[in-house]
Amino acid sequence: MPAAPWSGGVPAPDSSGAGRPGSFLPCTVIVLDEIQQYINEPGHPAPDYAEAERPYPFEAGRDAPPPFVNPYADIQVTSNSLPHWQQGETWIFVTWRLADSLPADKLRAWQEEKQAWLAHHPEPWNPATTGEYHERFTRRIEDWLDAGHGACILREPAVRRNVTDALAFFDSQRYELGDWVVMPNHVHVLFRPLGEHRLPDILQSWKSFTAKAINKALGRTGSVWQEDYWDRLIRNERHLNAVQRYIAGNPAKAGLREREWSGRFLQRSGGVPPPKRDGASRRT
C-alpha cells in the first residue's frame, strides 16, 4: 500500500488492525523503514543505519527513558487524517499551519499529482525513489508555506504572542519544550512529552487554546488552524541537530524581517537540553 504523506513512509493500516488509532507497533519492524523516509526531507540528513539500529544508551544508574527512538520498544500510533507516532518521552518535531496557508487550487493539484505518482511507485521504496517523493511533494509544501500564502495573521506580534504563551505554559509539566519558531502562517516545535502525556492531547491543547485566543483578539469566528498536523520522532542526536538547524534557519529561508516571527533556539549535547538560563537565543 502507498505510504501516507508525512507518515514516515509507513504503509497504511491493513485489516489486521496494526496501526489503528491508539494501537502499538513493534518498533523493530518499522523503525528502519521510518528512518529511510527522512532522506532528503527538509531538515533531515541521510540516516546513519548503524546508529539507528542501536537503542540510545541509558545513563548508568538511572532508570530513565532515552530521548531518541529506541528500535527495541513499541511506538504508539494515533490518527486523524494523518498517522501520528509517539514513543514515551522521545523527542518529536511537529509542524502545524493556519487554515488558509495553502492555496486550495494548488493543494488540489498537488494531491492529484501525488496520488498518480504513488500509484506508479508502490512500496517499498529505495533511497532514490524516497528522495524523488520528498523533492516532488514534501519540499513543495514547505516552499508554499514559506512563500507566505494566506492572511498570515501570525505576522503580527500581538497575535503571535498567543502561540508563544501557549507553548511555554505547560513547559516542564506536560512536556519538555525545545526549539521552536512561529512563522507568519505555520509553527515548528521540537519537544518531548513527559510522563503519561500524549502527543494528540498536547497538540489539541495548543491549537484549541490559541484558536480561541486569536479569534478573540481579531474579533472574528471560524477556523484558525488546519485540522491535522505533521510530526516526526527524533531518531538520534544527529537528527536532532539537523532539525534544530532547520527550525533556526526557517525565518531567513522565508526572507522574514525581525518582527515577523518569534523563536527560541537551543544548543544541546547528548540529547539533553541545557538549563534554560544558558545557551538560549530568543526572539519574541
Secondary structure, DSSP 4 states (H G I P E B T S, - for coil): -PBPTTTTTPBPP-TT-TT-TTEEEEHHHHHHHHHHTTTTSTT-PPP-HHHHTSPPPPPTT-----SS--TTSEEEEEESSSEEEE-TT--EEEEEEBTTSS-HHHHHHHHHHHHHHHHTSPSSPPHHHHHHHIIIIIHHHHHHHHTT-S--GGGSHHHHHHHHHHHHHTBTTTEEEEEEEE-SSEEEEEEEE-TT--HHHHHHHHHHHHHHHHHHHHT--S--B-S--EEEE--SHHHHHHHHHHHHHHHHHTT--GGG-EEEEE--BTTBPPPTTSSEEEE-
